[in-house]
Amino acid sequence: MKNAEYLIDVYLGFENHAPFNVAGTLGLEVYNDEGEYIGSGTQVINVPPGTAFSEPVTVHVEDPLKYTGSGYILVSFESPTLGFLNLGRINYG
């Protein structure tokens, strides 16, 4: 397959306890267990106060041969109000 596109849906969830809408762009960078970059994805979100977010973020995989089934995901959030926030690392696999 010459022009095949490989995608992984990563499901994330949280509840907004802030007194304001959490609105901006959620970003994911996925790495394998060797620390090699696999791909990234973004999702625009708008979560009102007191409500939950639970949706997939689609990651576009650059090299499927690097996917090993385990590794980590770097999560970030960016908004005009809050700026860029590094939300941390999630291990998978």
C-alpha positions as CSV (number, residue, x, y, z in Angstrom):
1,M,0.0,0.0,0.0
2,K,1.8,3.0,-1.2
3,N,-0.2,5.8,0.2
4,A,-1.8,4.1,3.2
5,E,-2.6,6.1,6.3
6,Y,-2.3,4.6,9.7
7,L,-4.4,5.9,12.6
8,I,-4.7,5.1,16.3
9,D,-7.6,6.4,18.4
10,V,-6.5,7.2,21.9
11,Y,-9.5,7.6,24.3
12,L,-9.1,10.3,27.0
13,G,-11.5,11.5,29.7
14,F,-11.7,14.1,32.4
15,E,-14.3,16.1,34.3
16,N,-14.1,19.9,34.2
17,H,-14.2,21.1,37.9
18,A,-13.2,24.7,36.9
19,P,-15.8,27.5,37.0
20,F,-15.2,28.2,33.3
21,N,-15.3,26.4,30.0
22,V,-12.1,24.5,29.2
23,A,-11.7,25.4,25.5
24,G,-8.7,24.8,23.4
25,T,-6.6,22.2,21.7
26,L,-5.7,18.9,23.3
27,G,-2.4,17.5,21.8
28,L,-0.9,14.0,22.0
29,E,2.6,12.8,21.0
30,V,3.0,9.0,21.0
31,Y,6.3,7.2,21.5
32,N,7.2,3.5,21.7
33,D,9.0,1.7,24.5
34,E,12.3,2.7,23.0
35,G,11.4,6.4,23.0
36,E,11.0,6.5,19.2
37,Y,8.4,9.0,17.9
38,I,5.3,7.2,16.5
39,G,2.9,10.0,15.7
40,S,0.7,12.8,17.0
41,G,-2.8,14.0,17.0
42,T,-4.9,17.0,18.2
43,Q,-8.5,17.5,19.2
44,V,-10.3,20.8,19.7
45,I,-12.4,20.7,22.9
46,N,-14.9,22.9,24.6
47,V,-16.0,21.4,28.0
48,P,-18.4,23.4,30.1
49,P,-18.1,23.6,33.9
50,G,-19.3,20.4,35.7
51,T,-19.3,18.3,32.6
52,A,-17.1,15.4,31.4
53,F,-15.0,15.0,28.3
54,S,-14.6,11.5,27.0
55,E,-13.7,11.2,23.3
56,P,-11.0,9.7,21.1
57,V,-8.1,11.7,19.8
58,T,-6.9,10.4,16.5
59,V,-3.1,9.9,16.2
60,H,-1.6,9.9,12.7
61,V,1.1,7.2,12.7
62,E,4.2,8.2,10.7
63,D,5.9,4.7,10.8
64,P,3.7,1.8,11.8
65,L,6.8,-0.4,12.1
66,K,7.9,1.6,15.2
67,Y,4.6,0.7,17.0
68,T,5.6,-1.9,19.6
69,G,2.3,-2.1,21.7
70,S,3.8,-0.2,24.6
71,G,5.4,3.1,25.3
72,Y,4.2,6.5,26.5
73,I,2.0,9.5,25.4
74,L,2.9,13.1,26.1
75,V,-0.3,15.2,26.6
76,S,-0.6,18.9,26.2
77,F,-3.3,21.6,26.1
78,E,-3.3,25.0,24.5
79,S,-5.8,27.8,24.7
80,P,-5.8,31.6,24.3
81,T,-6.7,32.0,28.0
82,L,-4.3,29.5,29.6
83,G,-1.5,29.4,27.0
84,F,0.4,26.1,26.5
85,L,0.3,23.6,29.3
86,N,2.3,20.3,29.4
87,L,-0.2,17.9,31.2
88,G,2.3,15.1,31.6
89,R,3.0,11.6,30.4
90,I,0.8,8.5,30.2
91,N,2.3,5.1,29.9
92,Y,0.5,2.5,27.8
93,G,0.9,-1.2,27.0
